[in-house]
């Protein structure tokens, strides 16, 4: 899939809310030939990344596979940020949202 790659060395902001928004879908793609993992965080404006803001921890993503997070909606306020970190450099993310 076509997506922005997530860093394997630090957390990457994959979405920053401008106003109030609902995240409807996040798609993670492993575009490489090696199995990997990713970790996902939802951080309120002014807060920091940590275990209390973690949504998924070291979620396995096999080579050339896709994971879709679309069952639950994430409601974000202005300045809230979705971060991710991958174990390998071939995992990307695409975020879909709607304004509230």
Secondary structure, DSSP 8 states (H G I E B T S, - for coil): ---EE--SSS-EEEEE-SSSEEEEEEEEEE-SSS-EEEEEEEE-TT---SGGGEEEEEEEE-TT-EEEE-SS-EEE-TT-EEEEEESSTTEEEEEEEEE-
